[in-house]
Amino acid sequence: MAARALQLTLQPWEVRSSDDFDRVFAALIKQRPDGLYAILTGAVLRPIVKRIAGSALKSRLPSVFNIIEGVDAGGLMCYQADPADRYRRVGYFVDRILKGAKPADLPVEQPMKFEFVINLKTANQIGLTLPQWTLMKADKVIQ
């Protein structure tokens, strides 16, 4: 596992409803983690992305999101499969199916193009100085 190679300890926290968030975040903060990686999927977590980013910012906790909305809401970083590229691939598969291909015969693909976004304003607010080489690797830096 990559985390073990980097000597990182991962602690998963599960939020099943928006009502769970305050309880889970309070417990998370008591453990004093070095950072938060928020994987937001489905109808439960996407609506509370602002609460997650805001709570992380208030706690001065560096936060990385898997969707750009997290960075727009005040999260530190986002690393996601490029949305435009994903939709192009969906169009390709829809075209193949409409032309008679069986969905079960189509290959499963992993994203090939990713987007890395940094919110420099958030970094400054939590007192984090990012190396210049990290900023240069970003596809977008929010000032």
Secondary structure per residue as TSV (DSSP state, phi and psi in degrees):
chain	resnum	aa	ss	phi	psi
A	1	M	-	360.0	139.4
A	2	A	H	-62.8	-38.4
A	3	A	H	-60.5	-42.4
A	4	R	H	-63.9	-41.6
A	5	A	H	-63.0	-31.3
A	6	L	T	-91.5	4.5
A	7	Q	T	58.1	43.4
A	8	L	-	-107.6	146.7
A	9	T	-	-109.3	124.9
A	10	L	-	-99.4	136.5
A	11	Q	-	-126.9	104.3
A	12	P	-	-75.1	142.3
A	13	W	-	-128.5	131.6
A	14	E	-	-110.8	130.0
A	15	V	-	-116.5	114.4
A	16	R	-	-94.9	-19.2
A	17	S	S	-149.0	161.9
A	18	S	G	-63.2	-24.3
A	19	D	G	-69.1	-25.2
A	20	D	G	-72.7	-22.0
A	21	F	H	-57.5	-52.0
A	22	D	H	-60.2	-42.2
A	23	R	H	-64.0	-47.4
A	24	V	H	-65.8	-43.2
A	25	F	H	-67.0	-38.1
A	26	A	H	-62.2	-42.7
A	27	A	H	-66.7	-39.4
A	28	L	H	-61.7	-46.7
A	29	I	H	-64.1	-33.5
A	30	K	H	-61.4	-27.3
A	31	Q	T	-81.2	-8.4
A	32	R	-	53.0	60.4
A	33	P	-	-71.6	162.3
A	34	D	S	-82.7	-17.3
A	35	G	-	-171.4	172.4
A	36	L	E	-132.3	127.7
A	37	Y	E	-112.2	109.3
A	38	A	E	-97.9	114.3
A	39	I	-	-99.3	106.0
A	40	L	-	-104.8	114.1
A	41	T	-	-135.1	155.1
A	42	G	H	74.0	-176.6
A	43	A	H	-77.6	-15.3
A	44	V	H	-78.4	-50.5
A	45	L	H	-90.0	-31.6
A	46	R	G	-56.1	-41.0
A	47	P	G	-67.3	-19.9
A	48	I	G	-105.5	18.8
A	49	V	H	-57.9	-37.1
A	50	K	H	-66.3	-37.6
A	51	R	H	-65.4	-41.8
A	52	I	H	-65.0	-50.5
A	53	A	H	-63.0	-42.3
A	54	G	H	-64.0	-41.2
A	55	S	H	-66.7	-40.4
A	56	A	H	-64.5	-43.2
A	57	L	H	-64.0	-45.0
A	58	K	H	-60.8	-34.9
A	59	S	T	-87.4	2.3
A	60	R	T	56.6	39.9
A	61	L	-	-104.7	116.8
A	62	P	-	-58.8	131.5
A	63	S	E	-127.6	135.0
A	64	V	E	-117.7	134.3
A	65	F	E	-117.8	158.9
A	66	N	S	-97.4	2.9
A	67	I	S	-135.5	145.7
A	68	I	H	-62.2	-27.8
A	69	E	H	-58.8	-29.0
A	70	G	H	-64.8	-40.2
A	71	V	H	-73.4	-39.6
A	72	D	H	-60.9	-29.5
A	73	A	T	-87.3	-0.9
A	74	G	T	116.8	3.6
A	75	G	-	-69.4	161.1
A	76	L	S	-75.8	-47.3
A	77	M	E	-144.0	161.2
A	78	C	E	-139.4	135.4
A	79	Y	E	-131.5	113.3
A	80	Q	E	-143.1	156.1
A	81	A	E	-62.6	136.2
A	82	D	-	-59.1	117.7
A	83	P	H	-59.2	-42.3
A	84	A	H	-62.9	-40.6
A	85	D	H	-66.0	-39.8
A	86	R	H	-60.6	-44.8
A	87	Y	H	-66.7	-35.0
A	88	R	H	-61.9	-41.0
A	89	R	H	-66.7	-36.8
A	90	V	H	-60.9	-44.6
A	91	G	H	-58.8	-40.6
A	92	Y	H	-60.1	-46.3
A	93	F	H	-70.1	-37.8
A	94	V	H	-61.9	-43.0
A	95	D	H	-59.0	-45.7
A	96	R	H	-61.5	-42.2
A	97	I	H	-66.9	-42.4
A	98	L	H	-65.5	-23.5
A	99	K	T	-90.1	7.2
A	100	G	T	108.8	-3.2
A	101	A	-	-68.6	143.8
A	102	K	-	-82.6	128.4
A	103	P	G	-54.0	-36.5
A	104	A	G	-66.4	-20.3
A	105	D	G	-90.4	-8.5
A	106	L	S	-82.3	144.0
A	107	P	-	-72.6	151.1
A	108	V	-	-84.4	132.7
A	109	E	-	-117.4	146.8
A	110	Q	-	-96.8	147.7
A	111	P	-	-58.7	144.7
A	112	M	-	-111.6	-19.5
A	113	K	-	-120.5	129.2
A	114	F	E	-122.9	162.5
A	115	E	E	-126.4	130.9
A	116	F	E	-118.6	118.7
A	117	V	E	-123.7	137.1
A	118	I	E	-121.7	136.7
A	119	N	E	-101.6	97.5
A	120	L	H	-67.3	-31.5
A	121	K	H	-60.8	-43.7
A	122	T	H	-65.4	-42.6
A	123	A	H	-55.6	-44.3
A	124	N	H	-65.4	-40.2
A	125	Q	H	-65.6	-32.1
A	126	I	T	-96.2	5.0
A	127	G	T	75.0	31.4
A	128	L	-	-107.7	125.8
A	129	T	-	-100.6	119.5
A	130	L	-	-92.3	138.3
A	131	P	-	-61.0	147.5
A	132	Q	H	-57.3	-37.6
A	133	W	H	-65.6	-29.6
A	134	T	H	-69.2	-44.6
A	135	L	H	-62.7	-36.0
A	136	M	H	-70.1	-26.6
A	137	K	H	-79.0	-16.7
A	138	A	-	-69.3	142.3
A	139	D	S	-76.2	-27.3
A	140	K	E	-150.5	136.4
A	141	V	E	-120.5	120.8
A	142	I	E	-87.7	121.0
A	143	Q	-	-86.0	360.0
